[in-house]
């Protein structure tokens, strides 16, 4: 059974269309949109501030979504994929974004629509990622623009695949 806990009387809001893996953890002020998936060993911790997710968000195995007490909430738009073991903390991620495996996105960062954060990248506090950008490295910097083929072929494909994968467990 997944661990789904209230914090100070605030319960996570999880629509029935969502999949939550048996060993995932979701706590506190978390509101998920339709068709989201929280995968094995992922943690979504809305204990010190709120976390909001759009539709068709997938939080992959071992990822951690958190926020900062009385400072920063975390907002994930529609069709956002958060890769395995990534950390997304107190930031805003717009629609159609891929955050690669092991990436870290820090407080007050803003990831624009249609962007990709490369695997292992560290997006420092306050970084503004323009829409349609690929950021990579430590610290993360813009390396190029996302092509329409990459947006359709990878970002959208991954979001759609995770919707399919979650159907195998329902």
N, C-alpha and C positions, 0 to 999 in steps of 0.2 A: 504494500500500500504506500502511495506517496505520502509524504509529510506535508499536510496543509494545515497551517495554524493561524489563528487570529493573533493580533498583537494589540493590546489595550482595547479589546472589543471590536477591532476592525478585521473583518474576514476577507481573504482573497476572493475576487469575483472571477469565476472560471466558467464560461459557457459550456454547455454539453457537447458542442462541436469540437472542443479542444481535446488533445491527448496529453496526459501527464504520466510519465514513466513511473513504474512502481517505486523507484528509489530516488525520485526527484523531490525537491523541497521548495515549497512556495509558502511564504509567510507574510502576514500583515496587509498593508494597503497596496494591493496589486489588483489591477483591472486588466483582464485580457480580452481582446477582440475575438471574433469568430475564427475557427479553423487554425488556432495556434497549437504549437506542440512544445512541450518541455521534456527534454530527453534525459537519459540515464545519468545520474549523479549531478544533474544541473541544479543550481540554487538560484532562486529568485526571491530576494530578501527585501521586502517593503516594510521593514521594521522601524527605520528611523526617518523615512520620508516615503513619498509615493512612487510607484512604478506604474506606468501606463503603456499598454501595447495595443497596436492596431490589429488588423486582421492578417491572418496567414503569417504570423511571426513564428520562427523556429529557433529555440534556444537549445543548441546541440550539447552532446555529452560533456559533462564536466564544466560547462560554462557557469559563470557567476554574474548575476545582474544585481547591482546594489545602488545605493544613493548615500548622501551625506546628511547627517542630522541637522535640521533647521537651515540647510543651505541649498542642496541640489537634489531635485527629483530626477528620475530617469524616464525618458519618453522614447518609445520605439514606434515608428510609423508602420505602415502596411508593407507586407512582403519583405520583411527584414529577416535575414539569416545571420545568426550569431554562431560562429564556428566553434568546434570542439575546444574546450579549455580556454576560451576567450574570457576576458573580464571587461564588463561594460559598467561604468560607475558614474552616476550623477551627471548624465549628459543627454543630449537630444540627438536622435538618429532619425532622419526623415525616411520617406518611402523608398522602396526598391534599393536597399543597401545590403551589401555583403560585408560582414566583418569576419575576416579570415581566422583560421585556427590559431589559438595562442596569442591573438592580438589583445592589446590593452587600450581601452578608451577611457580617459580620465575626466574628472569633474569639469563641467562647463564647456566641454568640447561640443561642437555642433557639426554633425555629419550631414552634408547636403544630399538631396534626392539623387538616386542613381549612381552613388559612389561605391567604391570598393576600398576597404582597409585590408591591406595585404596580411598574410599569415605572419605572425610574430612582430608586427608593427606596434609601436608604442605612440599613441596619439596623446600628446601632453595636454595638461590642463589648459583650458581656454582656446585650444586650437580650433580654427574655423576651416572646415573642409568644404570647398566650393562644390556645388552640384556637378555630378558627372566626372569626378576626379578619382584617380587611383593614388592613394597615399601608402608609402612603404618605408621601412627602416626604423631606426632607433636614434633619435626621435623621428617620428614619421614626417615625411615631406612629400609634396606632390611629385610623382614621377611621370604621369601622363594623364590624358583624358580617357574616359571610358568610351569605347566605340559602341555604336548601336548594336553591333553583332555581339559584343561581349555582354552588354546589358541584357539582351534577349537570350543569348546562348548560355550564360552562366548565372547571372543574378536571378533572373526569372525562373530558369530551369531548376535551380537549387530550391527556391521557395516552393515551387510546384511539386518537386520530388518529395520534400518533407511532408507535404500534405498527403501524398500517396503513401509514404512509409507509415505515417501515423494510422492510416486506414487498416493496415495489417494487424494492428493491436486492438482495434475496437471490436 
